[in-house]
Amino acid sequence: MTNTKIYNTQFWLLCTSSLLFFASFNMIIPELPAYLTKLGGAEYKGLIIALFTLTAMISRPFSGRLADKVGRVPVMMFGSGVCFLCSLVYPILTSVAGFLLLRLIHGFSTGFTPTGQTAYLSDIIPAHRRGEAMGLLGTAGTLGMASGPAIGGTLANAFGLDVMFYCSSTFGILSILILAGIRETLQEKHTFHVSILKVETSDLFEPRVIAPCVVMVLSAYAYGAMFTIIPDLGEFMGIKNKGLLFTYLTVASFLVRLIGGKASDLWGRKPVLRLSTSLIVVSMLIIAFAESKLMLIAGVTIYGFAQGATSPTLLAWATDLSHAHHKGRGIASLYIFMELGIGVGAFMSGLIYGNDSANFAITFSVCSFLAACAFLFLTFFKSSVKATS
């Protein structure tokens, strides 16, 4: 099978929609801590990411079931629609409670769209090219994550937060319009009915993917901490545009995603993951004890390299292990553990940090320790992985 047949128009439309989707909700993240502070909720910064990921995690069994029953495309469109609507509401909020409720609702976006994207990709890409394809799709998302904060920071500084929120909403609707041109790949589709939302115990978790889930939850803790604490750390170090640090992170992730995904196809998922988790350990220690802007940027960049290799490799590994008829469930299970790691990381890092710059070191040292646990698990856990088509 040639590259032309594998990477067709449908695949590139999926990637373009993914870029816009990730740009939409990442655009506003660097400005949210300051926005919440203005509303009088500085002590709730840890909930900005935690609430978002809580809803995403809770919705995964539903999105996985819907992706396997109703279709991949409707699931993706629902998530992008949430981004579109929520970004329209942020400018009219006047209370901390309203803000936190909206963050809870906004989490449905990542609870649905990435699940549908990954299931869709697994339908159109053969197993032996899956890591590479996950890397390409992840690259598109990473471009959105890289450009989003930079665009958001620029718009917020030049025109105010309202313009930034409306731009985020525009990206969400553009993502939906592109998805409208994508052909559904689910063969046995069911008409949506409320009964489909009835989640059985078996829908909550796919036991086949337990190994990548363990690695995901331990490594994703650092991601939650980064997106919660890095804006404050950057400001403490004298970096005015808080979105720039996220740009360094995501550009580094972008540069390594293609290599990391393809490397896991050639040399195996676990060897690549051992390398990437060890880089997370190192990067978190550099950030924890950074004494200059350059040292902080170096730590953030190394973490970007690590995260860029970890994410597509874990997605490919989980897809390898998933049952052919329950790919949505397997992918949703992995994402549940991702959201769990991010949510706990965001909440706990917010508690440990406590708006006290003296606690930056311990906050990121905890991230390093958990990533080391992931490395040890990969080193000593024995499994035989057979990829499924």
N, C-alpha and C positions, 0 to 999 in steps of 0.2 A: 504493500500500500504506500503510495507516494505522499509527500507533504501536501500536494495540491488537493488530493482527495480527503486527507485528514483535516486540514485547516481550510475549510470552505467559507463561503460568505456567512453562513449561520454562526460559525465559530467567531468570526471577527466582529459580527454584530453583537454577540454575547460579550466580547471583550470591551467593546465601546460602551455598551450599557453599564458594564461593571465599573469602568473608569468614572463615568458620570455619577453613578450611585455612591461610590466611595468618596468622591470629591464632595458630594452633597452634605453628608453628615460629618465628615472630617473637617470641613471648612470652618465650622463654628466651634470646634472643641477647644482650641487654644484660648479663645476669648470668654468661654463660659465661666471659668473660675472668677474672673474679674466682674463679669456680669452678675453672678450670684452674690458676690460681695456687695455690689451696689444695691442689690435688693434687700441686703441685710442678713444674708445667710452664709457668711464666711466660714462658719464652723461646719457647714454641710458639704464642703468641697469634695470629700471622699465619696459622696453619694452621686455626684455628676456622672461618673462612669459606672458606679455600682448599680444604680437603679436601671440604667440603660441596659446593662448586661443581664440583670435579673430577669427582665421581661423577655429579652432575647433567649435566655436559657429556658424559661418556662414554655415559650412558644415553640421550641424546637421539635418536641414530639408531634405537635400539630402540623407544623410545616413539613416535617418528614413524611407524615401520613398523607397529607394533601398532595405532596409532590408525587407520591407513589400511586395515588388514587385519581386525583383530578387533573394533574398535569404539572410539568415543571414551569412553564411560562406563567400561568396564573399566580403561582407562588412567588415568582420573581417580581411580577407587576405589583402585587400587594405590598411587598416590602418597599419598593420605590415610591409607591403611592403614600405610604406613611411618612417618608422623608419629605415629600412634597407638601403634605398638609401640616406636619409639625413645624416646619420652618416658617410657615405663614403665621403660626400662632405665637411664636416666641416674642415678636415685637410688641404684642398687646398685653403681655404678662405684667402684673404689678405686685405679685406676692411670691414669697419663697415657696409656699405650699403649691401654688399653681405651677411654678417652674419645675419643682420636683415631680409633680404629677405628669407634666409633659415629657420629662426625661424618661419616665416609666413607659409612657405610650410610645415614645420615639424608638425604644428598644425593639419593638415589633419589626422594625425595618431590617435589622441584621439577623433577627430570628427567622426571617423568611427568605429574603433575596439570596444570600450566599448558599443556603441549602438547595434552592432551586437551581442555582448556577452550577454547583458541583455535580448534582444529579444529572443535569442536562449534558454537561461535559462528559460524564462517564458513559452516556448513551452514544455519543458520537465519536469517541476516541478509544482505540483498542488498548488493552492492558499494557502492552509493551512500550507504549508511547505516553502513558498517562502522567508520569512524573513531569515530562517535558511540557505537556499540555497544561497541567496544573500551574507550572511555572509561567507559561505565557498568560494564562488567565489572571494569575496572581500579579504579574507584571502590570497588566492593565489596571487592576485594582490599586496597585501600589502607585502608579502614576496619578491616580485620583487622590490617593492619600498624601502624595507629595505636593501636588499642585493645590489641593484644597486648603490646607492651613496657610500657605503662602498667599493665595488669593484672598482668603478670608481676613488675614491680618492686614493686608494692604487695603482692602475695602473698608474695614473697621476703622483704620487709622485715618483714611482719606475722606470717607463719606459717612461714617457712623455705623453702629451695629445693625440698624434696621436694613440698610442696603445689603449688608453681608447676609442677613437672614433671607432676604428676598432672592438673592443670587443662589443661595443654597436650595431654595424651593424650586427655582428655575431648572437647576441641574437635575432635581428629582423628576420633574415632569418630562424632561428630555430623555431620561433613562427609560421611562415608561413608553414613550413614543417609539423608541428604537426596538423595545421588546415586542411591540405590536407587529413588527415585521419579521419576527423569528418563528419558524415552523416548530410546532410541538413534536416532541420525540417519544412521549409515553405511548406505548402501543395499546394497552387496555385501559382506556379512560372511562371514568364514571362521572355522571352528572352530579354536581355538588348538591349535597343534602346535609342538613344539620347532623344527621346520624353519623356522617363520616368523621365529624369532630370528636366522636366518642372514642377516646384513646384507651386501648387495652393495656394491660401490664406489659405485654411483649413489645408495645410501641415505644415504651419509655427508654429502652436501652437495647442495643444490639451487642450481645456478649462476645461476638467474634472480634470486635474492635477494641477490646479492653486495653491491650498494650499501647496502641497510639493514644488512647484516652488518658492513660496515666501520665505519659510524657507531656501531653498537651496541657493538663491542668497544672503540672509543676512548672512548666516553662512559661505559661500564659500569665502567671502571677506577676512576672516582671513587666509585662505589657500593660496591665492595669495600673501598676505603680508608675510607670513612665508617663502615661497619659493623664494621671492625676497630679503628680508632684513636679514633673519637669517644667511646666510653666512657671511655678514659683521658684524653682532652682535657677532657671534661666534668668528670671528677673533679679534674683539675689546676686547672680554673677554679672549683672549689668547688661544683659541682652534685651533690648527694647522690644523687638518684634518676636514675640513668643512663638509664632508659627514657624520661624526659621529652624528651630531645633527639630521640629517634626519633619521639616523638609529634609534636613540632613539624614534623619533616620530613614525616611521612606525612599530617598534617592539611593542610599546604600542598599536598602532592601531590594529596590528595583534592579540594581546592577548585578546582584547575585542570584536572583530568582531563577533565571533561565539556566544558569550553571547548576544551581542546587537541584532543581527538578530533574534535569537531564542526568546529572551525576547519580541520583538515586535510581534511575532506570538502569544505569550501567553497573553500578557497584553495590546497590542495595540500599534499602531505606535506613536501616540501623547504623551503618558506618557514617552516612551523611549526618544523621541526627546526633551521633556521638560528638562529631566535630562542632555542629551548630550549638548544642547545649553547653559545650565547654567554652565557646565564645560568649555565650550569655553570662556565664560565671565571671569571666574576665571583664566584660564590659560593665557589669553591675558594680564590680569592685572599683573600677576606674571612676565611674560616676560618683560612687559613695565617697571617695576621697579626693575628688577633683578640687584643685586649688586655683584654677584659672579657666577662662573661657575656652582656651584651646584644649585643655585636658577634658573638659566637659563635652565639647564637640567630638573629640576623639572617642570617648566612651559611648556617646549616642550613635556615632557612625558604626562602631564595631557591633553594637547591639543591632543596628539595622542590617548588617551583613548576616548576623546570626538568625534574626527573625525571618529574613528573606529566604534562607535555606530551610528553616524549620517548618514553616507553614505549608508550602506545597508538598513537601516530603510526607508530612503527617497526613495530609488530605489524600495523597496517592496511596499511602499505606492502608488507611482506613477503607478506601475504595477497593483495594486489592482483597481485603479480608471480608467485605460485605457480601451477603447473599445476592445473587443476580437479580432477584425479584424484590429485594428490600434495600436497594442502594440508598434511597431517601432516608430510611431508618438508620442505616449505618453512618451516613454522613451527619445526620442530625445528632446522633449520639456523640460524635467527635466534637461537634459545635457546642453541645451542652457542656462538655468538660472545658472547652475553650472559654465559654462565657462564665463558667464557674470560677476558673482560674483568674480571668480578668476582673470579674466582680469582686472576688475575695481580695485580690491584689489591690484593687482600687480602694476598697473599704478599709482594709487593714493598714495600707500605707498611709491613708488619710489619718487614721487613728494614731499610728506610730509617729508620723510627722507632727501632727498637732499644731500646725502653723508656727513651728519653732525651727529656725534654721539650724540649730544645734543637732537636730534629729535627722538631717539628710543622710548621714553616714550609716546609721543603724537601719534606716528605711530601705536603702538599696543593698545593704549587706544581707538582709533577709532574702531579697530577690536572688542574690548570688547563691545562697545556701540551698534554696529550693531547686534552682537550675542544676546544682551539683547533684542533688538527689535524682533528678531526671537522668543525668549522665550515668550514675551508678546503676539505675534501673536498666538502662539500655545495655550496659556492660554485662550485667549478670542475668538478665531475663533471657530465657531461651525459647525461641518459637520458630515454627516453620511456616513461612508465608507463601501461599499459592495465589497468584493473581487470578482474578476472574474477569471475564470479558464484559 
